[in-house]
Amino acid sequence: LEIFDPPESAPVCKKRKRKQTRVSHWPADISCGVLFRRLAHIVARSPTTMAALSAAPALAARLSAVRGKTARKSSRDIARRAIQVETSADAAQAGSADPLMLRAIRGEDVERPPIWMMRQAGRYMKIYQDLCKKHPTFRERSETVDLAVEISLQPWDAFKPDGVILFSDILTPLSGMNIPFDIVKGTGPIIMNPVRSMEDVKAITPLEPEESMPFVGESLGLLRKAVGNDAAVLGFVGAPFTLASYIVEGGTSSHYKVIKKMAFDEPEIYHALLESITDSVITYVKYQADSGAQVVQIFDSWASEFSPADFDKYCLPYLTRIVSEVKQTHPDLPLILYSSGSGGFLERLASTGADVISLDGTVDMADARARLGADQAVQGNMDPVHLFAKKEFIVDKVHDTIKKAGNKKHVMNLGHGVMQGTPEENVATFFQTVRDYRY
């Protein structure tokens, strides 16, 4: 490890103004594949490590093979571009006209609403299902750059949405916060050591995404290069309470008793945890924006489990802080805020200052517009089950939603993620109907 993990006293390269890569900063549960890919890149940049490896030919061969595999040619010819992180400034030079989604969110005159879907990349597509047979674990698919980019672009190739969202998960940054987890097929997320005490909270480390999850930044940069300005590239994060619900409960939950009891009976632990998570979420949003994301959606999926008064105390301050602090450094980055079951919380969500409020199916679009006002951009909100119906029904629902939303500041979407088993031809109808619509 002297080769790969220099001591704290090791000099920093002044020319490049960056810290030396330290293996000790990487998450404890890093997969072997990701570990070897990172080491391979370190080796390739360092004559010292290359020389040292002459005494370890087996390791040298392994690292060389992994680096070659990382750069292999995929079905999208990603490797000709990869694996390089394109900065947001570089990506901005891809074209002159901003994507439709950005213009619509700003309130500019547009010919139709932009469209994308939550859970756009994934399990409803046969091409994705076939890929899963070769790469069975979710973390491999989402934490391997070429796989994450390929999956993210599958719906782009099929439907040409106006937004291309990174294939990832809201829990992805947890490893970089010293919170080991896994996502198990048929079970869902599993937190290895649920946080239940102040000592557990103090063990959480600040997120350094460049060190612990560089694959996210690399993937976003490649997506920007792939779609140019024909679509907006979206990143996303989990909101503090929603992340905390997994961290404290130990996985998925039906009533969130443990996390809510902590909030009610041990508020000092709860708020210390939420503050820590909020710090990392802010860092993660900025990292995604700097890496190429043009829009970032914040998922507070389970915030509606609180009563409105409790939401004000246990969720709202942290959402407001995220928006405020991100806007200080990234004032032009649109932030979308989504919470499932939030029909009774719309005005509270809007008070965070988020650019777009994403509506679920618990509120009619016309009612939401009346409550939030025309200046508030909205997203949504067709029922995902509508996409199981006949083509004519889907077309009618699309037209009805767009008419109720009006011709300003509306992003067409579902009220929840697209469901597994949704016919792909119906998804195609959904997209094409919106693309053909004219105000």
Steps between C-alpha positions, in 0.01 A plus 500: 500500500803732515470507121134594486446665840767762571531628858321816608833685479540420133538819294209630295570556133493881475484503123167317491376635835337174599537261790670170446254214472473319829365147511406550865239757394315247289191326648560183697249305293647594162462216252808322365419609146471868591814478717710356220369754248599787728843353571550446127446869432739597782766267363468633149561857621803424716848399375590410860224243530571365153862442601401343831269259326792351312550295816139386495432380144177318589344812650629708211335266252174507693492879513587527134220259409246689711599832349464351155160358591387838633585656167338228291276589215136479603195487276495879516873541421535667839865415527600739225392775736583333828585479771537876541299745701379788290465821697178695484684777315619255235157344472339839451692540177315204345236732360363850518129454568401384846296177523122535494469402866720784620313753289162375622604511866618859458159593363608573145258456212525141380306307240406210731580370847822302544458138607690235694402227748608415849666156496541564130803274469440153629293198555202554266729481194592162351843623399567580865370161614737330256792705633410398856559135410864581430536744789267375775573742786356850511815652643711361221264645242476841668861535618676390181534799271440342162204296629337797673537714187373225272192442717433874532503531122274201426177704531667787314559272203147359521282803578709820472388657831585862570678398819755221543538403864803319637443134586588489868334483842437749779703277735811499282685766707456312829821300459691826478341605831624188682156338484543156339197377307391272223202472267377140484271377225159415644582666833609853422745716694674356805695724739767289668518706820185708557558833674327509838722700736704822515816289475367355175432850369853613587640206302347639179765672287459799266443399140791554261344385173815552293671238715223258594280501189682644197294275275204737546691799371651302214159367396338844504779644287457224243124548492544870426729412214261234368182710485646846453226760527234273352398415856577612853710268716347445842668397820315421820543467874303369793371760745627489860193343660455239230865398526475501879197273486711228335803567718303474826242237407769279343320475167153550365214560742122511494428742785842654581450446871869493596602821324188687610537383860859626491375839378237519772689350798867568418493821299866579570607177326250547218603857422872420525444221248298720265759779517776256412305356208404847377866602485576203276193546282600861430849385406357229277263734314786740426724214389239376256451848359875550461526163326238572235150480650285786367208426733496319835191341653470463878297197605336534842292194426385427854463849650122477476512235772510796738198711584520852352605652833768235552618545141561866579725403792674184385534537121444851370804675657738254336339523157508879521865494599593281202333735253644810664860378520504347153365822352781698664755329276281373214226762457401383152469129584131399494401292801193275485342388827288185513315337788262210460155551650559871534163639391455657842854643506522692171525847647758377752711343225484822298617701802842330472577710192536197272470597133257218418249315717443149371140393557388148576156358430339620823420842353331609180725707275245784477469512880877503539531789257233694689672440834858569391446773245618537143852611596582168666627241251343158544571149379272203443268346563333216310424181690760236402217247468357711217779356287343155527182624328407524133681744273198731468468522878867590537473773237192650671673503839811665356293775337294553815809534721673745265188716461456523876866588549491781244766609255762626746737334745380143467710186465296197398563191710324230696387545857730216603762279338406298192395153614657166425298322232387819327472422127781673316269586212281691745802688632576587137145633460541712813818661370383542143171660605685766696755553224219552248307740724505870424374778725 
